[in-house]
Amino acid sequence: MSYGDQRRVSGLRREELALLAGVSASYYARLEQGQSANASAEVLDAIAGALRLDDAERAHLHGLAAGTRRRPGGRRPAPERVTAAVRQLVAALGDVPAVVLGRRSDVLAWNATGHALFAGHVTMDGPDHPARRPNMARLMFLDAHTRALYADWPAKARAVVATLRMVSGQHPDDSPLAALVGELLVKSPEFAAMWADHRVKAGSGAEVYEMRHPLVGTMQVTQQSLRSEVDQRIVVATTEAGSPSHAAMTLLVHSVATGPAARQDRPIRR
């Protein structure tokens, strides 16, 4: 298993890692090759400890091991849907930009300001139609508008890839997810290079990004990811009160409220 420049134990050999984890080198080799479906949680934790994995990487390791125990499913996964509770939460956020992402980074819902901030160049009603929902991972790598939104595009792109890798370990039989990864590997050399790094991210927490919005200019935006009970993420964007970024965000909210696409009777698309 390669961790690129994120590997904690430089130069550790397979035999040394097996010794630290308390297993035989041959057994560890079978684990690496996915040929042992009965690895215990204790063994996996021992390997994670030897590699000094963080919580997200440890969870990814357990997810990969669990995937070897599952039988491949014969049916395509059903389209993801937004629960009533999540719809209520997004509606309650009002003018605060919010986007609901499925496990494959499909946009399942957004409010008007979330649409304007993250993807105002695509149609507002995209999330209404499962077959043509915007996909944030695809936009991040293949869409010029989305790339231009981020002053440090590589940092945001790496976070997207790390989240996709975590989800792919949790859902190894998800054929649409595998198809998305395959598409991006073929179409984006940058995605392929980042995917090869094997970084993982739990998809929660808060990150600050400098966003260069074509309507209101540059903003320092805090993006917080909240996980729902159905493997979905609610991404909420905020700015520091009283800051120039807050003023720019207020201007964006005003443009949404007064623009031709304003729909006060439908604050969330789903």
C-alpha positions in Angstrom: 0.0 0.0 0.0 1.5 3.3 -1.1 0.7 6.6 0.6 2.9 8.8 -1.6 4.3 11.8 0.3 1.8 11.1 3.1 3.4 7.8 4.2 4.3 8.0 7.9 6.8 5.2 8.0 9.4 5.8 5.4 11.1 2.7 3.9 9.2 0.2 6.0 9.4 -3.2 4.4 6.4 -5.7 4.2 8.2 -8.0 6.6 8.8 -5.2 9.1 5.2 -4.0 8.9 4.0 -7.6 9.5 6.2 -7.9 12.5 5.0 -4.6 14.0 1.4 -5.7 13.4 1.9 -9.1 15.0 1.1 -11.2 11.8 3.1 -13.3 9.5 4.6 -11.8 6.3 2.7 -14.3 4.2 -0.6 -13.4 5.9 0.0 -9.7 5.4 0.8 -10.3 1.7 -2.6 -12.0 1.3 -4.2 -9.0 3.0 -2.6 -6.7 0.5 -3.8 -8.8 -2.4 -7.4 -9.0 -1.0 -7.1 -12.8 -0.6 -8.0 -12.9 3.1 -11.6 -12.0 3.8 -11.5 -12.8 7.6 -9.1 -10.2 8.9 -10.2 -9.2 12.4 -10.7 -5.7 13.6 -7.8 -6.2 16.0 -5.4 -7.1 13.1 -6.6 -4.2 11.1 -6.1 -1.8 14.0 -2.6 -3.2 14.6 -1.7 -2.6 10.9 -3.2 0.9 11.2 -1.1 1.6 14.3 2.1 0.4 12.6 1.4 2.7 9.7 0.4 5.6 12.1 -2.8 6.1 10.1 -5.2 8.9 11.1 -8.9 8.3 11.8 -9.9 8.7 8.2 -7.2 6.4 6.9 -8.0 3.8 9.6 -11.7 3.9 8.6 -10.7 3.5 5.0 -8.6 0.4 5.8 -11.6 -1.2 7.7 -13.9 -0.3 4.7 -11.5 -2.0 2.2 -11.4 -5.1 4.4 -15.2 -5.2 4.7 -15.5 -4.9 0.9 -13.7 -8.2 0.4 -16.3 -9.9 2.6 -19.3 -8.7 0.6 -20.7 -10.5 -2.4 -21.1 -8.3 -5.5 -24.6 -7.0 -6.0 -26.4 -7.8 -9.2 -28.6 -4.7 -9.3 -27.8 -1.1 -10.0 -28.1 1.1 -6.9 -31.4 3.1 -6.6 -31.1 6.8 -7.2 -30.3 8.7 -4.0 -33.0 10.8 -2.5 -33.0 13.7 0.0 -34.9 13.0 3.2 -37.6 15.3 4.6 -35.3 16.2 7.5 -32.5 17.3 5.2 -34.9 19.3 3.1 -36.1 21.1 6.2 -32.5 21.8 7.3 -31.6 23.3 3.9 -34.8 25.4 3.8 -34.1 26.6 7.3 -30.7 27.9 6.3 -32.4 30.5 4.1 -29.8 32.7 2.4 -26.8 30.7 3.6 -25.4 28.8 0.7 -26.1 25.1 1.0 -25.7 22.1 -1.2 -26.6 18.4 -0.5 -24.2 15.9 -2.1 -24.8 12.2 -2.5 -22.0 9.7 -1.9 -20.8 10.0 -5.5 -20.8 13.9 -5.2 -24.0 14.2 -7.2 -25.9 17.4 -6.3 -29.1 16.1 -4.7 -30.4 19.5 -3.7 -29.3 23.1 -3.2 -30.9 26.4 -2.2 -30.8 29.3 -4.6 -27.7 30.9 -3.0 -25.8 27.6 -3.0 -26.6 27.2 -6.7 -25.4 30.7 -7.4 -22.1 30.3 -5.4 -21.0 26.8 -6.5 -22.5 26.4 -10.0 -24.6 29.3 -11.2 -23.6 28.5 -14.8 -25.7 25.3 -14.8 -29.4 25.0 -14.6 -31.1 25.4 -11.2 -33.4 22.4 -11.7 -30.6 19.9 -12.4 -31.0 18.1 -9.0 -34.7 17.4 -9.9 -33.6 15.0 -12.6 -31.4 12.0 -11.4 -30.2 11.3 -14.9 -28.6 14.8 -15.3 -27.7 15.9 -11.8 -24.6 18.0 -11.6 -21.7 16.2 -10.1 -19.2 18.2 -8.1 -16.3 15.9 -8.7 -16.8 16.0 -12.4 -17.2 19.8 -12.4 -14.1 20.2 -10.3 -11.9 18.5 -12.9 -13.7 18.9 -16.2 -15.5 22.3 -15.9 -13.5 25.5 -16.5 -15.9 27.7 -14.5 -15.6 25.5 -11.4 -11.8 25.3 -11.7 -11.6 29.1 -11.9 -13.7 29.5 -8.7 -10.8 28.4 -6.5 -7.6 30.4 -6.1 -5.9 27.2 -4.9 -7.6 24.8 -7.1 -5.2 21.9 -6.4 -6.0 22.0 -2.7 -9.7 21.8 -3.3 -9.3 19.1 -6.0 -7.2 17.0 -3.6 -9.9 17.2 -1.0 -12.5 16.0 -3.6 -10.3 13.1 -4.6 -9.6 12.1 -1.0 -13.3 12.0 -0.2 -14.1 9.9 -3.4 -11.4 7.4 -2.4 -12.9 7.1 1.1 -16.3 6.5 -0.3 -15.0 4.0 -2.9 -13.6 1.9 -0.1 -16.9 2.0 1.8 -18.9 1.0 -1.4 -16.7 -1.2 -3.5 -19.7 -2.6 -5.4 -21.2 0.8 -6.4 -21.0 0.6 -10.2 -21.9 4.2 -10.9 -19.2 5.3 -8.5 -16.7 3.1 -10.2 -17.8 4.5 -13.6 -17.3 8.1 -12.3 -13.8 7.3 -11.1 -13.0 5.6 -14.4 -14.3 8.6 -16.4 -12.2 11.0 -14.5 -9.1 8.8 -14.7 -9.4 8.8 -18.5 -10.4 12.4 -19.0 -8.2 14.2 -16.4 -4.5 13.4 -15.9 -4.6 15.6 -12.8 -7.3 13.4 -11.3 -5.3 10.3 -12.2 -2.2 11.7 -10.4 -4.1 12.7 -7.3 -5.9 9.3 -7.2 -2.6 7.5 -7.3 -1.6 9.3 -4.1 -4.1 7.1 -2.1 -5.1 9.9 0.2 -8.4 9.6 2.0 -10.7 12.1 3.8 -13.8 11.5 5.8 -15.7 14.3 4.1 -16.6 16.2 7.2 -15.2 19.2 9.0 -14.5 22.7 7.8 -12.0 24.2 5.3 -11.4 27.8 4.2 -11.0 28.4 0.5 -10.4 31.6 -1.5 -13.2 31.7 -4.0 -13.1 34.0 -7.0 -16.8 34.4 -8.0 -17.4 36.0 -11.4 -20.3 38.1 -10.0 -19.0 39.4 -6.7 -15.3 38.9 -6.7 -12.9 37.3 -4.2 -14.2 35.8 -0.9 -12.7 33.8 1.9 -15.3 31.1 2.3 -15.6 28.5 5.0 -17.0 25.3 3.6 -18.4 23.0 6.3 -19.5 19.5 5.6 -22.3 18.0 7.8 -23.0 14.3 7.4 -26.6 13.1 7.3 -27.9 9.7 8.4 -28.1 8.4 4.8 -24.5 8.8 3.7 -25.1 12.3 2.3 -23.2 15.5 3.0 -24.7 19.0 3.5 -22.1 21.5 2.5 -22.7 24.9 4.0 -20.7 28.0 3.0 -20.2 30.9 5.4 -18.0 34.1 5.7 -16.6 36.0 8.6 -19.1 38.6 9.9 -18.1 42.1 9.1 -15.4 41.1 6.6 -15.1 42.1 2.9 -16.0 38.5 2.1 -19.2 38.8 4.1 -20.1 41.9 2.1 -19.4 40.1 -1.1 -21.6 37.2 0.0 -24.4 39.6 0.9 -24.2 41.1 -2.6 -24.5 37.6 -4.0 -27.5 36.9 -1.9 -29.0 40.2 -3.1 -28.4 39.3 -6.7 -30.1 35.9 -6.2 -33.1 37.6 -4.6 -33.6 40.2 -7.3 -32.5 38.2 -10.3 -34.8 36.7 -12.9 -34.3 33.2 -11.6 -35.6 34.0 -8.1 -38.3 31.6 -6.9 -39.4 32.5 -3.4 -42.0 29.7 -3.4 -39.3 27.0 -4.0 -36.3 27.7 -1.8 -34.7 24.3 -2.4 -34.5 22.1 -5.5 -34.7 18.4 -4.9 
